[in-house]
Amino acid sequence: MFDEEMFQQALNRPRLKGHVPRFLDSNRAEPIRVYQEPELQAMTKQWFVDFDRKLEHYSTHFDTDLSWVMTWAKKYWWSFLVRDMDLNHELYAPDIRYTDVTTFGRTIVGIDDFVTYNFAFFDAIPDWRYDPLPDQVYLDVTPEGTVRTVIRYIGSGHWTGPLRLYPYDESAPCIYGNGRFIQAPAVDRYHFNADGLMAEGETLYDILDGLQRGGVLPRDDSWLFHGMFAASRIPVAAQAAWRRLRAKA
């Protein structure tokens, strides 16, 4: 049975393993200061305090009880921090639909596939933690009563293994981490059904930013980066040649 004590214990539980640098060893154009784990913990604690105040305000404004959203958020964050999926039936609709950059335009359907997708990141980054950024959560209630949220957060951890993309199994294409510490922002969008379960969601992030932050993709001013992007001319030229051949046929 999930309770407040379990949630508070998770808030105070460190997850990051190994050296955490002061600045990312990244290939971005500007230096990026790293949020240390005590900062992340403090930010997350403050986020829940602020979110609770916002929900109370919205409940009054909309004359609708939104306290359940806080309970949902605590269970959701807790489940991913401690890697416990026992509460999934209290969080997600059985036919949840979800999209991510790594699906290449496909939609994940169902709780099992949603969990498999999430654990692809945990397998690649074993100490991966998510922390919502203070004052960066937006909540909307439609005239029909549908609750929708947008949350900006940051992910942190040591990228030590292969990150499997869709379909997140042995057949999937992989991006291989080099063991560096990575910290990158993302935005999630959640829509809830009448039962207070996430029925639809989406994760959005700049994959070029993430790959450069992790040191996988080179700097934009390097010859390697320019060479990789220049290679896009090859399929373009091939397609143009094929169209000319078909036109002559």
C-alpha positions in Angstrom: 0.0 0.0 0.0 1.5 3.3 -1.1 1.6 6.0 1.5 3.2 9.4 2.3 6.1 7.8 4.2 7.1 5.8 1.2 7.0 8.9 -0.9 9.1 10.9 1.5 11.7 8.1 1.8 12.0 8.1 -2.0 12.4 11.9 -2.0 15.5 11.6 0.3 16.9 8.5 -1.4 20.1 9.2 -3.5 20.2 7.4 -6.9 23.3 8.7 -8.8 26.3 6.4 -8.7 29.8 7.4 -9.4 31.4 10.8 -10.1 29.0 13.7 -10.9 31.0 16.5 -12.6 30.4 20.2 -11.9 30.0 20.8 -15.7 28.9 18.3 -18.3 31.6 16.8 -20.4 29.4 17.5 -23.4 29.8 18.6 -27.1 27.3 21.5 -26.8 28.4 25.0 -27.8 28.2 26.4 -24.3 29.3 25.0 -20.9 26.4 23.4 -19.0 26.5 23.4 -15.2 25.3 20.2 -13.6 22.6 20.1 -11.0 24.1 18.0 -8.1 21.9 15.4 -6.5 21.1 17.4 -3.3 20.0 20.3 -5.6 17.8 17.8 -7.6 16.2 16.5 -4.4 15.6 20.0 -3.1 14.1 21.1 -6.5 11.8 18.1 -6.6 10.6 18.6 -3.0 9.8 22.3 -3.8 8.0 21.2 -7.0 5.6 19.1 -5.1 4.9 21.9 -2.6 4.3 24.4 -5.4 2.2 21.9 -7.4 0.0 21.3 -4.3 -0.6 25.0 -4.0 -1.5 25.2 -7.7 -3.9 22.3 -7.5 -5.6 23.9 -4.5 -6.0 27.2 -6.4 -7.3 25.4 -9.5 -9.7 23.3 -7.5 -11.2 26.5 -6.1 -11.2 28.3 -9.5 -12.8 25.4 -11.4 -14.9 24.3 -8.5 -13.5 20.8 -9.2 -11.6 18.6 -6.7 -8.1 18.1 -8.3 -6.5 16.7 -5.2 -6.3 13.3 -6.9 -3.8 14.7 -9.4 -1.3 15.2 -6.5 -1.8 11.6 -5.3 -1.3 10.4 -8.9 1.9 12.5 -9.3 3.4 11.2 -6.2 2.7 7.6 -7.1 4.0 8.2 -10.6 7.3 9.8 -9.6 7.8 7.3 -6.8 7.3 4.3 -9.1 10.0 5.5 -11.5 12.5 6.5 -8.8 12.4 3.2 -7.0 11.7 1.1 -10.2 8.4 -0.3 -8.7 5.6 -0.9 -11.2 3.1 -2.5 -8.8 0.9 0.6 -8.9 0.6 0.8 -12.7 -3.1 -0.2 -12.6 -3.6 3.0 -10.5 -1.7 5.2 -12.9 -2.5 4.2 -16.5 -5.5 3.2 -18.5 -5.1 -0.4 -19.8 -5.0 1.0 -23.4 -2.7 3.9 -22.7 -1.4 5.5 -25.8 2.1 7.1 -25.7 4.6 8.6 -28.1 8.3 9.5 -27.7 11.1 10.6 -30.0 12.4 7.0 -30.0 9.2 5.6 -31.5 10.0 7.2 -34.9 6.3 8.3 -35.2 4.7 5.2 -33.9 2.4 5.1 -30.9 3.0 2.8 -27.9 -0.3 1.1 -26.8 -0.9 -0.6 -23.5 0.8 -0.7 -20.1 3.2 -3.5 -20.9 4.7 -1.8 -23.9 4.7 1.5 -22.0 6.8 -0.1 -19.2 9.1 -1.7 -21.7 9.8 1.7 -23.3 10.6 3.3 -20.0 12.9 0.5 -18.9 15.0 1.0 -22.1 16.2 4.2 -20.5 16.8 2.5 -17.1 18.8 -0.3 -18.8 21.0 2.2 -20.6 21.3 4.6 -17.7 20.9 2.5 -14.5 21.1 5.4 -12.1 18.7 7.5 -14.2 16.5 9.8 -12.2 13.8 12.3 -13.2 13.3 15.6 -11.4 10.6 18.1 -12.3 11.8 21.7 -12.6 10.2 24.1 -10.2 7.4 26.3 -11.5 7.4 24.5 -14.9 4.2 22.6 -14.7 1.0 23.6 -16.5 -2.5 22.2 -15.9 -5.6 22.5 -18.0 -9.2 21.4 -17.4 -11.5 21.4 -20.5 -15.2 22.3 -20.3 -15.9 18.6 -20.6 -13.8 18.0 -17.4 -10.7 16.4 -19.0 -7.6 17.1 -17.0 -4.3 17.7 -19.0 -0.9 18.5 -17.8 2.5 19.6 -19.3 5.6 19.1 -17.1 9.2 20.1 -17.8 11.8 18.1 -16.0 15.4 17.0 -16.2 16.9 13.5 -16.4 20.3 12.7 -14.9 22.5 9.6 -14.8 25.5 7.8 -16.2 25.0 6.5 -19.7 26.8 3.2 -19.5 24.8 0.9 -21.7 23.1 0.7 -25.1 19.9 2.7 -25.4 17.4 0.6 -27.3 15.0 2.5 -29.5 11.7 1.2 -30.8 10.7 -1.7 -30.4 13.0 -1.7 -27.4 14.0 -5.4 -27.7 17.0 -7.3 -29.1 16.0 -6.3 -32.7 16.0 -2.6 -31.9 18.5 -0.1 -33.2 20.7 1.1 -30.3 22.6 4.2 -29.4 25.7 3.3 -27.3 26.6 5.4 -24.3 30.2 6.0 -23.4 29.8 6.0 -19.6 29.7 9.8 -19.3 27.3 11.5 -16.9 24.4 13.1 -18.8 21.8 15.6 -17.7 19.1 16.7 -20.2 15.7 18.4 -20.1 12.5 17.1 -21.6 8.8 17.9 -21.6 5.9 15.5 -20.9 2.3 15.9 -21.8 -0.4 13.8 -20.0 -4.1 13.5 -20.6 -6.3 11.8 -18.0 -9.6 9.9 -18.4 -12.6 10.2 -16.1 -11.1 7.5 -13.8 -8.0 9.7 -13.1 -5.7 7.4 -15.2 -3.3 8.6 -17.8 -4.9 7.7 -21.1 -2.6 9.5 -23.5 0.9 11.0 -23.2 3.9 12.2 -25.0 7.6 12.9 -24.2 9.3 15.6 -26.2 13.0 16.5 -26.2 15.8 17.7 -28.5 17.6 14.5 -29.5 20.5 16.4 -30.9 20.9 18.2 -27.6 20.7 14.9 -25.7 23.2 13.1 -27.9 25.7 16.1 -27.7 25.2 16.3 -23.9 26.1 12.7 -23.6 29.1 13.1 -25.8 27.8 10.6 -28.4 27.3 13.2 -31.2 30.3 15.5 -31.9 30.3 19.3 -31.7 28.5 21.2 -34.5 31.8 22.9 -35.5 33.8 19.7 -35.9 34.7 18.1 -39.2 33.0 14.9 -38.1 29.7 16.6 -37.5 29.9 18.4 -40.8 30.8 15.1 -42.5 27.9 13.2 -41.0 25.4 15.8 -42.1 27.0 16.1 -45.5 26.4 12.4 -46.0 22.7 13.3 -46.3 23.5 14.3 -49.9 24.0 10.7 -50.9 20.4 9.5 -50.5 19.1 12.8 -51.9 21.3 12.4 -55.0 20.3 8.8 -55.3 16.6 9.6 -55.2 17.0 12.4 -57.7 18.8 10.1 -60.1 16.1 7.4 -59.7 13.4 10.0 -60.5 15.2 11.0 -63.6 15.5 7.3 -64.7 11.8 6.8 -64.1 10.9 9.9 -66.1 12.9 8.6 -69.1 11.4 5.2 -69.0 
